[in-house]
Amino acid sequence: ADDWIVWNDSSTSITTFVSPQPVEATDNAFWDQFWADTATSVQDVFALVPAAEIRAVREESPSNLATLCYKAVEKLVQGAESGCHTEKERQIVLNCCRLLTRILPYIFEDPDWRGFFWSTVPGAGRGGGDEDDENARPLAESLLLAVTDLLFCPDFTVQSHRRSTVDTAEDIHSIDSCEYIWEAGVGFAHSPQPNYIHDLNRTELLKLLLTCFSEAMYLPPSSDSSNTNPWVQFFCSTENRHALPLFTSLLNVVCAYDPVGYGIPYNHLLFSDYREPLVEEAAQVLIVTLDYDSSTSSSPTVDGTTTGTAMDDVDPPGPDNLFVNYLSRIHREEDFQFILKGVARLLSNPLVQTYLPNSAKKIQFHQELLVLFWKLCDFNKKFLFFVLKSSDVLDILVPILYFLNDARADQSRVGLMHIGVFILLLLSGERNFGVRLNKPYSVRVPMDIPVFTGTHADLLIIVFHKIITSGHQRLQPLFDCLLTIVVNVSPYLKSLSMVAANKLLHLLEAFSTTWFLFSAVQNHHLVFFLLEVFNNIIQYQFDGNSNLVYAVIRKRNVFHQLANLPTDSQSIQKGLQRKKKTPEPISRTNSQDGVSMEGSRPAAPAEPGTLKTSLVATPGIDKLTEKSQVSEDGTMRSLEPEASQLSPEGNPPAALSDGELWSGEASHSRRDRRRLSSASSSGHWTPTPDWVMSWKSKLPLQTIMRLLQVLVPQVEKICIDKGLTDESEILKFLQHGTLVGLLPVPHPILIRKYQANSGTAMWFRTYMWGVIYLRNVDPPIWYDTDVKLFEIQRV
């Protein structure tokens, strides 16, 4: 037990501390030895204070642990009061910071201790020891307020504005911290001189804040959204006088960061980068403060038509969480530009790597950035519209597709796959996203996908095909989401390449085999999605899409087989038998993959032994989205109220066309999906003729059958007349053909827009804390403590 005291070689042994005999709080000589030494780092503190010792003190001499926490907080409060003018004071503050970072997780893991920081310490009044205890602050509040004061402490964490040493030191209580924002950007034009000592001190304080907020990791996941984190709640309330400058400092530090070393290749090799740890810590603190369930809030979403600025008085007061409130009120174009450029620059960083090896520092916090981008789009609709207003959105899309493609075979990165898909689902609910995808794709980021010439839409479809056909099993729940995104953008796609067209038909072929359709209760939904994609393109973008039309004609037998799908028991059984011979859910044969792009590496599975954290299940697509119909003038109206009024027998109201019920089908099929694996081998459920008939009769095949009826004889005639086997002649014919007046009346465009719900809010909480847990390994703040929010698993 002696190692606790290696701090200084005082003869007082730590055994005094662990012994049940309480040490008086007034024994300053005893307590000061914990933070007096000058040469410790946070890593030293973790090495000197082993977990077993902390737990022993917690069990055997709780009053000493309580006193230690109280005294450490008292030292931070004193440091904040005095302004930390001497080196000695700064050292004490940093040591208390490190000690609390070490101890707090062990306080949180024990339910009996969890309320400790929210109790008041006798005699610790808000203005000195003499007044009544009613006025005392809970220890947690004193700790948080001291840390926020210390984050704007001249000469410790911010540049002093004093002209000379003769001036008296600035009074920490009278300074306006808005003048000390850490970096230029949103709401602040002045970029302070970089000072790596200040960066290091800020990083240590932010680490302590993050540790305070991490109480959330020690509670099991619950769908109860009223379960707010008291630390975050207080920190983001009006009690924190630095809330605005802190929010702005964190956001600006992240968005202004340029890991390439100020634009000079290889610059990062010349000096150690002190900014990066601060940027990572800032990003993590920021996303935790923004952990807020927007589905329960009444704050209205801004649609594209509202006038006025986001800071207008007419706005409702908004959430009590000031960080969420500030984020939702950013509205200046130049602020949006700064944020979007910064996030895009950082997300593209791993892609830049591949041109000049090692020319740029490779950042590791892309998952935190994706959560931040998600929060920005979810809480600030004006930002979302800004992102989609120009082709800048593609600077976010390409890195996301890169991450999705790269992580598809890696079980430890399932969370990354989900958040990437969620962001694309959110963007795809807006018409502009589909329109932007028509921009030609010319950047050649080496990716393990077939070479193609085309647009960003082609890139998206080819990557999605790759995920579905060669990702690992645990991605199956994402298939609905991936295809919903393709459906949402399909009415706007002006011309698909032959490669992408073939990929879509290959997916239809794979999903419409009888064994796949009959082997799980929701598998037929995927066929409906794909048919909807083909219908949208044929009805709304026929002119530029001869490649797709040609692919449909070539694979016409797939559509005929679907129209003639057998529904008798014997055929269903036979279809299921066929499955046993083909274990892979989707074969990669006849997908004509072709050569992968030059310089790309195949997507690799996780290294055995890689740690990963478990995630809660995500809601089904019917809970994740709500249907909107696009009217002729381009505005959307929600269809949800009608769709939810199912008659008692469960039949859809007449207002819905019959192709539509399937995706809002009774939600029990979603629960089944959780229970059944996609293979449904457990035998809970068996397909029946009635069940097959119930959805087969709704397959939206009319448009495609009509197209085949008109075009197939014409294409066959050309081939016979000219002895053609050459695709280009047929494509030329299809390019100039027209189906005007021959197709059924175009159906209205249906868009499935993401809607906030408590299920995804809980998913984001577990994902975010899982990322933070795994990324904080030096020092390993939460490692080997009894975390309840997720499980830590080895691949």
Secondary structure, 3 states (H helix, E strand, C coil): CHHHHHHCCCCCCCHHHHCCCCCCCCCHHHHHCCCCCCCCCHHHHHHHCCHHHHHHHHHHCHHHHHHHHHHHHHHHHHHHHHCCCCHHHHHHHHHHHHHHHHHHHHHHCCCCCCCHHHCECCCCCCCCCCCCHHHCCEHHHHHHHHHHHHCCCECCCECCCCCCCCCCCCCCCCCCHHHHCCCCECCECCCCCCCHHHHHHHHHHHHHHHHHHHHHHHCCCCCCCCCCCHHHHHHCCCCCCCHHHHHHHHHHHHHHCCCCCCCCCCHHHCCCCCHHHHHHHHHHHHHHHCCCCHHHCCCCCCCCCCCCCCCCCCCCCCCCCHHHHHHHHCCCHHHHHHHHHHHHHHHCHHHHCCCCCCCCCCCCCHHHHHHHHHHHHHHCHHHHHHHHHCHHHHHHHHHHHHHHHHHCCCHHHHHHHHHHHHHHHHHHCCHHHHHHCCCECCCCCCCCCECCCCEHHHHHHHHHHHHHHHCCHHHHHHHHHHHHHHHHHHHHCCCCCHHHHHHHHHHHHHHCCHHHHHHCCCCHHHHHHHHHHHHHHHHHCCCCCHHHHHHHHHCHHHHHHHHCCCCCHHHHHHHHHHHHHCCCCCCCCCCCCCCECCCCCCCCCCCCCCEEECCCCCCCHHHHEEEEEECCCCCEEECHHHHHCCCCCCCCCCCCCCCCHHHHCCCHHHHHHHHCCCCCCCCCCCCCHHHHHHHHCCCCCHHHHHHHHHHHHHHHHHHHHHCCCCHHHHHHHHHHCCCCCCCCCCCCEEEEEECCCHHHHHHHHHHHHHHHHHHCECCECCCCCCCCCCCEEEC
